[in-house]
């Protein structure tokens, strides 16, 4: 009976953590579509079934949302749009702890080229701890952010002499995976790390 309860508990938790990001994405999309629905309905009423894309307000809302994302992406990568995004990031979003590191990690996960590179290093703290090199001082010392587990957006900022730090070929997404899982099933990543250290 205990085994059955344990299995039920494990499957339930696994299902929750699996569905949680999917549900969040669906809620976000539904909210965005609902905001665009009045515009789509107005267009549908004017054009009716004359065109396929105007025959359904829901379908038209999705198309409008995709177009808005494409236009916003283009504007964000050009001139004034890029300056506006940079200003928002540097003056507003930096109020949120770890924003730049979070953005950089998400870009790494998505396979995008990150604007700022935070190399993964090993810092000598009670053994070796995974960290990110976030800055370098004029005297050559390195500023290392050592993330916590399971939340890598919380941790400590420590200054080390460069000679005490070990470089790695790991990516930020690797560190995030290890920390999220509290080191469980991380042997594949860490074994690769040890091979490169030899």
URRAUR-V389698 format. One record per backbone hydrogen bond with DSSP energy under -0.5 kcal/mol. CO is the residue of the C=O (numbers start at 1). NH is the residue of the N-H. E is the energy in kcal/mol with one decimal. If there is no record, write none. Layout:
# URRAUR-V389698
co->CO nh->NH e->E
co->CO nh->NH e->E
This chain:
# URRAUR-V389698
co->1 nh->5 e->-2.4
co->2 nh->6 e->-2.8
co->3 nh->7 e->-2.6
co->4 nh->8 e->-2.5
co->5 nh->9 e->-2.8
co->6 nh->10 e->-2.4
co->7 nh->11 e->-2.7
co->8 nh->12 e->-2.4
co->9 nh->13 e->-2.3
co->10 nh->14 e->-2.4
co->11 nh->15 e->-2.4
co->12 nh->16 e->-2.1
co->13 nh->17 e->-2.5
co->14 nh->18 e->-1.7
co->15 nh->19 e->-2.4
co->16 nh->20 e->-2.2
co->17 nh->21 e->-0.6
co->18 nh->22 e->-0.5
co->19 nh->23 e->-3.1
co->20 nh->24 e->-2.3
co->21 nh->25 e->-2.1
co->22 nh->26 e->-2.3
co->23 nh->27 e->-2.7
co->24 nh->28 e->-2.4
co->25 nh->29 e->-2.4
co->26 nh->30 e->-2.8
co->27 nh->31 e->-2.3
co->28 nh->32 e->-2.4
co->29 nh->33 e->-2.7
co->30 nh->34 e->-2.4
co->31 nh->35 e->-1.7
co->32 nh->36 e->-1.3
co->33 nh->37 e->-1.1
co->34 nh->38 e->-0.5
co->36 nh->40 e->-2.4
co->37 nh->41 e->-3.0
co->38 nh->42 e->-2.2
co->39 nh->43 e->-2.1
co->40 nh->44 e->-2.4
co->41 nh->45 e->-2.4
co->42 nh->46 e->-1.5
co->43 nh->47 e->-2.3
co->44 nh->48 e->-3.1
co->47 nh->50 e->-1.9
co->51 nh->54 e->-0.6
co->52 nh->55 e->-1.4
co->56 nh->60 e->-2.5
co->57 nh->61 e->-2.2
co->58 nh->62 e->-1.8
co->59 nh->63 e->-2.1
co->60 nh->64 e->-2.6
co->61 nh->65 e->-2.3
co->62 nh->66 e->-2.3
co->63 nh->67 e->-2.3
co->64 nh->68 e->-2.6
co->65 nh->69 e->-2.2
co->66 nh->70 e->-2.3
co->67 nh->71 e->-2.7
co->68 nh->72 e->-2.9
co->69 nh->73 e->-2.4
co->70 nh->74 e->-2.1
co->71 nh->75 e->-2.8
co->72 nh->76 e->-2.6
co->73 nh->77 e->-0.9
co->74 nh->77 e->-0.5
co->75 nh->78 e->-1.4
co->78 nh->81 e->-0.7
co->78 nh->82 e->-2.5
co->79 nh->83 e->-2.2
co->80 nh->84 e->-2.6
co->81 nh->85 e->-2.4
co->82 nh->86 e->-2.5
co->83 nh->87 e->-2.4
co->84 nh->88 e->-2.4
co->85 nh->89 e->-2.5
co->86 nh->90 e->-2.7
co->87 nh->91 e->-2.1
co->88 nh->92 e->-2.1
co->88 nh->93 e->-2.5
co->89 nh->94 e->-0.9
co->92 nh->95 e->-1.8
co->93 nh->96 e->-1.7
co->95 nh->97 e->-0.6
co->96 nh->99 e->-1.6
co->98 nh->102 e->-2.9
co->99 nh->103 e->-3.1
co->100 nh->104 e->-2.5
co->101 nh->105 e->-2.4
co->102 nh->106 e->-2.3
co->103 nh->107 e->-2.3
co->104 nh->108 e->-2.0
co->105 nh->109 e->-2.3
co->106 nh->110 e->-2.0
co->107 nh->111 e->-0.5
co->107 nh->112 e->-2.8
co->108 nh->111 e->-0.9
co->112 nh->114 e->-0.6
co->116 nh->118 e->-0.6
co->117 nh->119 e->-0.6
co->119 nh->133 e->-2.7
co->120 nh->168 e->-1.1
co->121 nh->123 e->-0.5
co->121 nh->131 e->-2.4
co->122 nh->166 e->-2.1
co->123 nh->125 e->-1.7
co->123 nh->129 e->-3.0
co->129 nh->123 e->-3.2
co->131 nh->121 e->-2.7
co->132 nh->134 e->-0.9
co->132 nh->145 e->-2.9
co->135 nh->143 e->-2.8
co->137 nh->140 e->-1.8
co->141 nh->137 e->-2.9
co->142 nh->144 e->-0.7
co->142 nh->160 e->-2.5
co->143 nh->134 e->-2.3
co->143 nh->135 e->-1.3
co->144 nh->146 e->-0.7
co->144 nh->158 e->-3.1
co->145 nh->132 e->-2.7
co->145 nh->147 e->-0.8
co->146 nh->156 e->-2.1
co->150 nh->152 e->-0.9
co->151 nh->148 e->-0.7
co->151 nh->154 e->-1.3
co->154 nh->148 e->-3.1
co->156 nh->146 e->-3.2
co->156 nh->158 e->-0.6
co->158 nh->144 e->-3.2
co->160 nh->142 e->-3.0
co->161 nh->164 e->-1.7
co->162 nh->165 e->-1.4
co->166 nh->122 e->-2.6
co->170 nh->120 e->-0.6
co->171 nh->174 e->-0.8
co->171 nh->175 e->-1.5
co->172 nh->176 e->-2.4
co->173 nh->177 e->-2.0
co->174 nh->178 e->-2.3
co->175 nh->179 e->-2.7
co->176 nh->180 e->-2.5
co->177 nh->181 e->-1.8
co->178 nh->183 e->-2.9
co->179 nh->182 e->-1.4
co->181 nh->184 e->-2.2
co->183 nh->186 e->-1.2
co->186 nh->190 e->-2.6
co->187 nh->191 e->-2.9
co->188 nh->192 e->-1.4
co->189 nh->193 e->-1.6
co->190 nh->194 e->-2.3
co->191 nh->195 e->-2.0
co->192 nh->196 e->-1.7
co->193 nh->197 e->-1.0
co->194 nh->198 e->-1.0
co->195 nh->198 e->-0.5
